[in-house]
């Protein structure tokens, strides 16, 4: 509301800044309304707070450079047109996963903190959280990658087709980066923010040469290949960090997500088969293209749910992502009935 009001009144890009500031202020006010708390100044825990926050702040600075360096490189080396395609593809490709998992991921730090003195329960909680978030993120990311082209044609038109490959890669990368978010929450809960900083430095040092090489070799496509390679490296570093913090082996971390990965593969095959049987409509037939997009999305989603359910039943209905999602669905239905 603030952004639109300032934009309409003054016609200035300052509307973006005003909206951002207003949003942060509203969040702070809302937090005190939800959980009333009157803070007071005290330096009693300054040392503990500083040791925790200093490394975390430094890691945030490095991450900002890490996340925005690709935009600077694309703009400088490839030009404005490719920068526009990259920015739009990056934003839209990550949108479904980010919006779906952010509310859940915010609960991880306090949840892990309560279990830091109980290693076995902490490991179980981490595995459940990772399996749940990936069960949500993978179908959204893979689905966005599969449907990126018809979505771009329908919503933005053929001139934005170069953004398709960006959306496809970023959608998968965003889904996998959920693991990074969970491992960071675990490190914060264990009070080892220096490890987060070290990982941020590793990622920056690893990403820069790969991104430069990718752009030099094949422009935007080369950069996307570099993003896939660096995402895989980031996933490995997250697995290693979790093993350092909790003792949970890499094989155990991967095994917890086996059903989600298999179900995403089934969804991929179903959507590819449907798109082969019902070829994509041209952009000048938007109604038909919209019908195809809806059909492919619903069929892919149904295939994923059925595959997950069957695998879960075959495994004996163990506690995991499926039981967590069922509990969330039942809670949601109960609220709607009220």
Protein Blocks (a to p, Z undefined) as FASTA:
>chain_A
ZZmmmmmmnopaklmmmmmmmmmmmmmmmmmmmmgcdddddfklmmmmmmmmmmmmmmmm
mmmmmmmmmmmmmmmmnojklmmmmmmmmmmmmmmmmmmmmmmmmmmmmmmmmmmmmmkl
mmmmmmmmmmmmmmmmmmmmmmmmmmmmmmmmmmnojklmmmmmmmmmmmmmmmmmmmmm
mmmmmmmmnopamlmmmmmmmmmmmmmmmmmmmmmmnommlmmmmmmmmmmmmmmmmmmm
mmmmnopafklmmmmmmmmmmmmmmmmmmmmmmmmmmccddfklmmlmmmmmmmmmmmmm
mmmmmmmmmmmmmnopaadfklmmmmmmmmmmmmmmZZ
